[in-house]
Amino acid sequence: MSIGLFFGGGTIDHWLSSYGYWVVFLLVMAESLGIPLPGETALISAALYAGTTHKLQIWWVILVATAGAIIGDNIGFAIGRFGGARLLLRYGSKVGLSEARLRVAIWFFRRYGGRVVFFGRFVSILRTYAAFLAGANGMEWKRFLFFNAAGGVVWATVYGVAYYEAGSSLKGVSTKVDIVIGVAAALLLVAGLWYLKRKEKQLEERAAKEVTGPLEEELHVGR
């Protein structure tokens, strides 16, 4: 039964049937260390695949997704800590990270660092860049690891169990499930982008008042 989520030249369930848990682990890890690949889509697809075919064990899916998230995030954190700040300053503007947005990131992590790492696991953009930004902003590694591991475990378990149960209960209407999931995801994305755009200017103004030094100093470049 095709789940209907596409990756590359075929569906993810085709990749899952061929490579199993490695697909989940590698895609989640790559997304977590800062490469914009569909890690969460791989987890959701694997959970649905496990629920509809029982060719994968859901607890192994959750385990490898958790491991990929934690390992990938810690690699991303290390990249951010050891040289990532220079990359942000040099190339950030080319990917939309202006000086004003970098000041927002610095302010946000200093104020809500642990919560950003934990809840960022559930937000697409933060899931990809939170670890890198945490390292670049000088967040203590032990504190990062605690919130990172907690977020990875909760994220993988909640998504894994929820979509596994959906796959088990709704085998005959997978197309409708895909449509509902797609529409819901699109609506959430649009709502999130609208909210962020509305609040971005306000955040930039607040960050400019509290993060006043040169960005090289604020990001501890050269230390």
ABEGO torsion letter per residue (X at the ends): XBAGBBBEABBAAAAAAAAEAAAAAAAAAAAAAGBBBBAAAAAAAAAAAAAAAGABBAAAAAAAAAAAAAAAAAAAAAAAABGAAAAAAAAAAAAGBBAAAAAAAAAAAAAAAAAAAAAAAABAAAAAAAAAAAAAAGBBAAAAAAAAAAAAAAAAAAAAAAAAAAAAAAAAAAAAAAAAAAAAAAAAAAAAAAAAAAAAAAAAAAAAAABABBAAAAAGBGX
